[in-house]
Amino acid sequence: MSQVPDLAAVKAMDDADPLRSMRNQFSLPEGVIYLDGNSLGPASPAVFNELAKAAREEWGEGLIRSWNSAGWFDLPVELGDRIGRLIGATPGQTVVCDTTSINIYKALHAAMGLRRGRSVIVAEGSSFPTDLYMAEGVISTQPDARLLLEGVDAPTIEELIDDRVAVVLVNHVNYKTGELRDMAALTQRAHEAGALVVWDLCHSAGALVVDLDGARVDFAVGCTYKYLNGGPGSPAFIYVAQRHQAEARQPLSGWWGHARPFAFEPRFDADAGIRKFQCGTQPVLSLRALKAALDIWDTVDMAAVREKSLALTDIFIRLVEAKCAPFGLALESPRGGAKRGSQVSFTHDHAYEIVQALIARGVIGDFRSPAIMRFGFAPLYLRYLDVWQAVEILEEALRTEVWKDERFAARAAVT
Ligand SMILES: *Cc1c(COP(=O)(O)O)cnc(C)c1O
């Protein structure tokens, strides 16, 4: 699309949207335009029902019997396979457990173990910080290990990849700018140098077409509480390519990763498959919320999700640039769709206050330090009309300078 759409065009796009009916499956509060599903996806009636059932019947009535009778024990691998469908992973390679941070630790450690004699982890200086913090944790356990960063130790990640590198840790979509990395090309580049890759899919799982098996990815991790809508703090996932599972060792060798957890043997003997990447008892109620959230995804075609995501972000950029031109916003996300995830960021000197003023008007986006206004576009429940209205409200907030009100300057603990 090359022109700025008008209201009639926007409504026509909603009418023609093949994902249109999906919105009915979510519980979105009245008067809210939710552009933060890339931080915390919304709830749904199906999740509320599932939580009530899991709490009242399975826990309340079934008690300990529910580990077997309600299938609690197998939930991590069952849900892992269902996420696998959304990220291009055939069954048996993905398990839901722990947090993204913890899974990064396990994946990096396992990758280093598969590349003994190599001592370098390469990552992005612009990575989501927890990824780097966990990499620091891994190198602190290994003599001579080093962490080299794109943007610090060399301008591009490719320049850092050589035969000293054990593993390359990359964010598929940058959390601040929304820039999308070429997974197949970078994975191939790492493999040519004999290194392994860990892809962090936090901002791509549920937002775009991901093909882990096709790109011959080694390890991947990601959240389930962002685009997958699993609920606050819902457990993360980890993908380990089949070809590495027998040899890979993860350091958090808890009893859920044991080949026979209920034999209660004194020595650790890892499960041969993906279960070895679990550690201890998983949060069953959160897993049940995630299960209901994934039911919604069962019929969804990821190509249609990507197509709508690109249209939503494209229209948002065009409308903001057309209507808010005088107010000093600068696009921080790639203009070309092929390089963009499912979010759009603009910088502004008063980004924090403007985001707070928008939230007070029902348009929920978020602020990222130092000066980014970030808007996420989740195709399952957003309408083109929402994009239109969000830009109208943004234009009004900028024109009237309502954001200068001092109540919008106070910073909360979580931004
Ligand atoms: C959201 C996010 C995380 C979060 O990790 P947690 O362990 O769930 O807190 C990690 N990495 C990236 C790239 C993220 O976007």
The ligand as an SDF file (V2000), in Angstrom:
LIG
                    3D

 15 15  0  0  0  0  0  0  0  0999 V2000
   10.5410  -10.5740   27.2960 C   0  0  0  0  0  0  0  0  0  0  0  0
   11.9070  -11.0700   26.9800 C   0  0  0  0  0  0  0  0  0  0  0  0
   12.6080  -11.8710   27.8850 C   0  0  0  0  0  0  0  0  0  0  0  0
   12.0210  -12.1480   29.2440 C   0  0  0  0  0  0  0  0  0  0  0  0
   12.6590  -13.1260   29.9530 O   0  0  0  0  0  0  0  0  0  0  0  0
   11.9770  -13.6830   31.3050 P   0  0  0  0  0  0  0  0  0  0  0  0
   12.9200  -14.6520   31.8130 O   0  0  0  0  0  0  0  0  0  0  0  0
   10.6360  -14.2130   30.9280 O   0  0  0  0  0  0  0  0  0  0  0  0
   11.7750  -12.5190   32.2290 O   0  0  0  0  0  0  0  0  0  0  0  0
   13.8330  -12.3760   27.4810 C   0  0  0  0  0  0  0  0  0  0  0  0
   14.3550  -12.0860   26.2580 N   0  0  0  0  0  0  0  0  0  0  0  0
   13.6920  -11.2950   25.3790 C   0  0  0  0  0  0  0  0  0  0  0  0
   14.2850  -11.0040   24.0410 C   0  0  0  0  0  0  0  0  0  0  0  0
   12.4660  -10.7390   25.7190 C   0  0  0  0  0  0  0  0  0  0  0  0
   11.8210   -9.9550   24.8730 O   0  0  0  0  0  0  0  0  0  0  0  0
  1  2  1  0
  2  3  1  0
  2 14  2  0
  3  4  1  0
  3 10  2  0
  4  5  1  0
  5  6  1  0
  6  7  2  0
  6  8  1  0
  6  9  1  0
 10 11  1  0
 11 12  2  0
 12 13  1  0
 12 14  1  0
 14 15  1  0
M  END
$$$$
